[in-house]
């Protein structure tokens, strides 16, 4: 019997267990599912590759990824994902499925995932935090959870415009925190943490119970930056917002090789035209997350 | 050119003039005043972003052995796809991977290296300011510590852990181990004889620039100018909010600011290398 899940609001039917995803019944969605199976991954794409990188090879409809000693992955037409297992650590193998394979499948469907965390500011309304890795997305969202705002997503979400408003669909209910951050927070219980693997001092926490798989209204997006000596929050104009949105597309470096320039331009233009946006800067080498969250709460959340 | 060996490593123990050299190269290559927060060079070896962009993965999930192997692939890819030289900063000592016995720094994409060296007595004071640690701690944890390292293995920061060893071992590692050419530059010579010293480095890197262009880049990156830029717009690499990255930049501060006991302890550990580079007085 296959396993049934949802990711980014899309049904996923898998021959393998995918524990980070949210389980779903097998008949609730009307979207074409993503089919996942273990099997042999071809050495080459069927059609000519448009970009060849050390681990990734892709064109408009095919994406092949290989992490030596871990697994090979093949994603085609936004519908079929094959995983050829090389290593013996399933958590490690699935990390690249959750990140790269799902992102590739979304791009193949002309959908754009963004590198964002987010919290609920009201029922079914969220504020998002966009930033490259290691700029404090998870920690900012965590500090706001201490202020009573529930987590929407930890790392990625699909964004789109519908009838003049921006909506988001969260990826899956897993957040990952470093041990030193785990020790500074009181939202997640130490007993619930899941060791990711190996020597890493980083842990996963599931939030399946609080997870919302449906689309939610986006009240705004905050672009996080590490800059200057003080916390500073400013509103962002449309042109700047477009540029920052492009910079924060998850795995956006693939879009040219996947011939998705037009999809990117249309998507980002529509979003920037209606999405309230801010830039929020905090010092790079000083721990200011408490006061940063306070500033975001008082200067943004209380006003949206 | 694409496919050539394009990487020039700008290697140094921390606080030995690496940022100054990168600023100079940025000014030389662009013929503009350098933006210290966006230099036109090739990033840093320990930066996680290079691996993230070229291998399409989140580097925090990699094991140490994977980091070492995959980073070589990443820099080979970057070199192969660049149509110009990449000047990559590196503070790591030149050591071998425990996973496969090969050098951490890949030979294959490497054109050569420039190694910047500075009197360890002055490095101690500069590093103390940079890390906001007292000089005793800097001597014990870094300058004299054969197991010295930067950043730590399990951190959320932008950089991987960097093995430094102690100051002499760091210099020694870059003198003895690379199979590519290494051009040594003394920080003190950059200060007191900038034109000859920068010009020799430019020649060693195989760059073709006129004496006028070199002088112009030297003028654009004088220490006081870089310090002023940091005061005006900040510097992302400054780790000490109480002070500045471009702090004093002086030669011989140690004579006034280190205690006789501190000087003695540093000299005891590093005498051969200090003598070899003209720092014994």
Interface residues (C-beta under 8 A of the other chain):
Chain A: X53 X54 X55 X56 X65 X67 X68 X92 X95 X96 X99 X100 X132 X133 X134 X178 X179 X180 X181 X196 X197 X198 X199 X200 X201 X202 X226 X227 X228 X229 X251 X253 X254 X283 X284 X285 X286
Chain B: X48 X49 X52 X53 X54 X55 X56 X57 X58 X60 X61 X63 X64 X69 X70 X73 X74 X76 X77 X153 X154 X155 X156 X157 X158 X234 X236 X238 X239 X240 X241
